[in-house]
Amino acid sequence: MKRRRWSWLFLATLGLLLGVYHNHRVHRGEPDLLTAFLRSLLLPLQRGARAATESTGELFATLARAREALREYDHLALENARLKRELEQLRAVAAENESLRQTLRLRSQLPHEWVGCRVIASYPQLGQQTLILDRGADDGILAGAPVVASEGLVGVVEHADAHTCTVRLLTAPRTAVSAKVLNAHKISVGVCEGRGDSTLLLNFIPPEAPLQAGDCVVTAGLGGKYPPNLPIGVVERVWIDRQYSVKKALVRPAVAFEQLRVALVQSQKSPSRRSQ
């Protein structure tokens, strides 16, 4: 404690003496060499402190600008995502409108009476392969009625309630339709069968019939259940089943069932009864 007191006393006395010396030199108009020496020592420190302060200020300003840029980026990212969603919705609406126009055009070309329906549920996965439509028995739709879209044949009504119906897709097992292959050299007739996956089996084609990948397959209209010349799909692969002496082919369906939004179903109700 005593040493600390003596140290403070020494510093105070030294400061007092320096003050008296400085005032004396200034009063006589003489240069204060000691003050000039101390200033020369402190000047670099002052400059360094000023530079450090300015650098710190610039750093904080840069950080502030960076935070503002990040906020602007987040805002633009959200706006971009919103615009993308709106664009996708507009494209979906445009695609649905175009599909509706093509479906209405197709209905005017088909024989008998057909009802336009919307797809309210879709189960194209393996083991199900069905659609639910928003029209049913009250609109004259019965089990066994064919279902078509602007792209081609969809399937057949499996069950109809009053206001909805269940459609078994063309690719489902137990679905078969008479078909003809539009080959450039010869038109051949066979049967298209559902395989339970995303493709069809074209069966019972004569082994000598010209058949190749890329040939279009359409409904033959045999039996009167399905209208003729509706697209079924395109041949992808051909082979000969030597056990049964027939030519077979793998067919890619013309209709993208997972994207289907509207369809036509043959109705047993006359136009006059429907309007009542």
Buried (B, 14 or more C-beta within 10 A) or exposed (E): EEEEEEEEEEEEEEEEEBEEEBEEBEEEEEEBEEBEEEEEEEEEEEEEEEEEEEEEEEEEEEEEEEEEEEEEEEEEEEEEEEEEEEEEEEEEEEEEEEBBEBBEEBBEEBEEBBBBBBBEEBBBEEEEBBBBBBBBBEBBBBEEBBBBBBBBBBBBBBBBEEEBBBBBBBBBEEBBBBBBBBBEEEBBBBBBBBBBEBBBBBBBBBEEBBBEEEBBBBBBBBEEBBBEEBBBBBBBEBEEEEEEEBBBBBBBBBBEBEEBBBBBBBBBBEEEEEEE
